[in-house]
Amino acid sequence: MTNKKAGRVGDSPIIGAGCYANNQTVAVSCTGTGEIFMRTVAAYDVSALMDYAGLTLEQACNRVVMKKLVQLDGSGGLIAVDHHGNIALPFNSEGMYRGYGYVGQAPIAAIYR
């Protein structure tokens, strides 16, 4: 893992913080300042904002990544797919490794904006 301190456990395996899935809303995987993702329960928060506040996938993801994480000096981003197959990949850091693809289309991969 890039820049991962040996023996450190991050937010990724913590359901609700680094990952979350709900068949009615969204599946989310996060990367970044793990402590902040844990404190904000970022992955679950995306689903809750969609479910309870009626936000779209993009609105919910942007609120979590661009507002909530930033308020606590957190950096990083997430990959989310809603129950309709829409994809959101917001990040507030300089770059984030990400990629996706749809059947019949060329795959997309990127690091920077």
C-alpha positions, -999 to 999 in steps of 0.1 A, spaced: 0 0 0 13 34 -9 25 53 22 8 29 46 26 26 79 34 -11 87 8 -26 111 -16 3 108 -53 -6 104 -72 21 85 -109 29 80 -113 6 50 -124 -25 69 -147 -6 93 -183 -9 80 -198 25 79 -165 44 79 -145 30 50 -171 9 33 -209 5 33 -236 -11 11 -273 -8 11 -293 -24 -17 -319 4 -15 -294 33 -19 -256 29 -25 -224 10 -22 -194 31 -10 -157 25 -6 -135 53 9 -98 62 10 -80 90 27 -74 103 63 -89 72 80 -94 88 114 -117 114 99 -136 89 78 -141 69 111 -153 100 130 -178 110 103 -189 74 95 -184 87 59 -195 57 39 -227 52 59 -234 90 58 -236 89 20 -263 63 22 -282 81 50 -282 114 32 -297 96 2 -322 77 22 -333 102 48 -326 136 32 -335 125 -4 -302 137 -18 -289 123 -51 -258 102 -53 -237 131 -64 -252 155 -38 -246 131 -9 -211 122 -19 -201 159 -24 -216 169 9 -196 142 27 -163 146 9 -162 184 1 -179 196 33 -179 172 63 -144 158 58 -129 192 51 -145 207 82 -123 182 102 -92 187 80 -98 153 64 -85 145 29 -94 118 5 -123 106 -15 -147 78 -23 -161 56 -50 -198 51 -49 -224 33 -71 -261 38 -65 -289 12 -70 -294 26 -105 -258 21 -115 -248 58 -113 -212 64 -103 -197 92 -82 -159 96 -75 -154 128 -55 -122 136 -38 -108 167 -20 -71 157 -23 -46 165 -50 -54 131 -66 -71 98 -61 -65 65 -80 -99 56 -95 -114 37 -124 -147 24 -137 -163 9 -168 -196 1 -184 -204 -27 -207 -197 -18 -243 -176 13 -234 -139 18 -229 -128 17 -192 -120 50 -175 -90 53 -152 -75 85 -136 -54 98 -108 -57 137 -110 -86 160 -118 
